[in-house]
Amino acid sequence: MNPPSTLLDYSFLAAVADVDDPNHDEAVDIYRTLIDDFVAQRRLLVARADHLADFDIADLFASVDKLHVARQHRNAAEESRRSNEIGVDEAITLVLIHRMKIRQVAAYNERLAAYDLDLITSVSSDFVAAEPLSDSPATKFEPETG
């Protein structure tokens, strides 16, 4: 059985990679703990492949598995965008979180703090999710047709 996964959101990856980011120190401390858990096989680390591609620091994120965004994920995200007024990037992330059964997220995105997720960073949110993550149309699996 695989250990649980932690999704590293773009905002978290950016905070780890950019020494000028206001959350850099906290993000690095959290990332070190996550790496220790990964090495001890207590946790898997995942991030969207398109998010990881924005960082030219391959060694820094070498332990992070890539989640590739497929057309079915984009289609589900687009459906969610129409009904929930959220951005496509956020919708894709929510689709992946639900479909991969990820509960823990490292993020400095206050919009993600509004969902029923175990957010492991110090971010709070005044944003209220339109629907709980489990009820969102973006998280429902509907096979592609055609």
C-alpha positions in Angstrom: 0.0 0.0 0.0 1.3 3.4 -1.0 1.7 6.1 1.7 -0.6 9.2 1.4 0.3 11.9 -1.1 0.8 15.6 -0.5 0.1 17.9 -3.4 2.6 20.8 -3.7 0.6 23.6 -5.2 2.2 26.1 -7.6 2.2 28.8 -4.8 4.1 26.5 -2.5 6.6 25.5 -5.2 7.2 29.2 -6.0 7.8 29.9 -2.3 10.4 27.2 -2.0 12.2 28.2 -5.1 12.2 32.0 -4.7 14.3 33.3 -1.9 12.5 36.7 -2.2 9.1 35.1 -1.6 7.6 36.3 1.7 6.7 32.6 2.5 10.1 31.2 1.6 11.5 30.4 5.0 8.3 28.7 6.2 8.0 26.8 2.8 11.6 25.6 3.0 11.0 24.3 6.6 7.8 22.5 5.6 9.5 21.1 2.4 12.4 19.7 4.5 9.9 17.9 6.8 8.0 16.6 3.7 11.3 15.3 2.2 12.1 13.6 5.5 8.7 11.9 5.4 9.3 10.9 1.7 12.7 9.4 2.5 11.2 7.5 5.4 8.4 6.3 3.0 5.7 7.9 5.1 4.5 10.3 2.3 4.6 10.7 -1.4 5.0 14.2 -2.9 3.1 15.2 -6.1 2.7 18.3 -8.1 1.2 19.2 -11.4 3.7 18.5 -14.2 2.8 21.9 -15.9 3.5 23.7 -12.6 6.9 21.9 -12.1 7.9 22.8 -15.6 7.9 26.5 -14.6 10.8 25.9 -12.3 14.3 25.3 -13.8 15.5 23.6 -10.6 15.2 19.9 -11.3 17.3 18.8 -8.4 15.2 20.8 -5.9 12.0 19.0 -6.8 13.5 15.6 -7.8 11.5 13.8 -5.2 8.2 15.1 -6.5 6.1 12.9 -8.8 4.5 14.7 -11.7 0.7 14.6 -12.1 0.0 15.1 -15.8 -3.1 17.0 -16.7 -5.1 15.0 -19.3 -7.9 16.2 -21.6 -10.5 14.6 -19.3 -9.1 16.7 -16.4 -9.3 19.9 -18.5 -12.9 19.0 -19.6 -14.0 18.4 -16.0 -12.3 21.7 -14.9 -14.0 23.6 -17.7 -17.4 22.3 -16.6 -16.7 23.3 -13.0 -15.6 26.8 -14.1 -19.0 27.4 -15.8 -20.9 26.5 -12.6 -18.6 27.8 -9.9 -16.9 30.9 -11.1 -13.4 29.7 -10.4 -10.3 29.9 -12.6 -9.3 27.1 -14.9 -6.0 26.5 -13.0 -7.8 26.2 -9.7 -10.4 23.9 -11.2 -7.8 21.6 -12.7 -6.0 21.4 -9.4 -9.3 20.5 -7.6 -10.1 17.8 -10.2 -6.7 16.2 -9.7 -7.0 16.5 -5.9 -10.3 14.7 -6.0 -9.5 12.1 -8.6 -6.1 11.2 -7.0 -7.8 11.1 -3.5 -5.3 13.6 -2.1 -6.2 15.1 1.3 -3.1 17.1 2.2 -2.0 20.1 0.2 1.0 22.5 0.7 -0.2 25.9 -0.7 -0.1 29.6 -0.2 -3.2 30.0 -2.3 -6.0 31.4 0.0 -8.7 30.0 -2.4 -7.5 26.4 -1.7 -7.8 27.1 2.1 -11.6 27.4 1.6 -12.0 23.7 0.6 -12.1 20.7 2.9 -8.4 19.9 2.6 -5.6 19.4 5.1 -3.7 22.6 4.2 -0.2 22.4 5.9 0.8 26.0 5.4 -0.1 29.1 7.4 -2.6 30.6 5.0 -6.1 31.7 5.9 -9.0 32.5 3.6 -11.9 34.9 3.5 -12.9 33.1 0.3 -15.8 30.8 0.7 -16.0 27.8 -1.7 -19.2 27.7 -3.7 -19.5 24.0 -3.1 -17.7 21.5 -0.9 -14.9 19.7 -2.8 -16.7 16.4 -2.8 -19.9 17.9 -4.3 -18.2 20.0 -7.0 -19.0 19.1 -10.6 -15.3 19.3 -11.3 -14.6 16.4 -9.1 -17.1 14.0 -10.6 -15.7 11.4 -13.0 -17.3 11.5 -16.3 -15.6 9.5 -19.1 -14.8 11.3 -22.2 -17.0 10.6 -25.2 -15.6 10.3 -28.7 
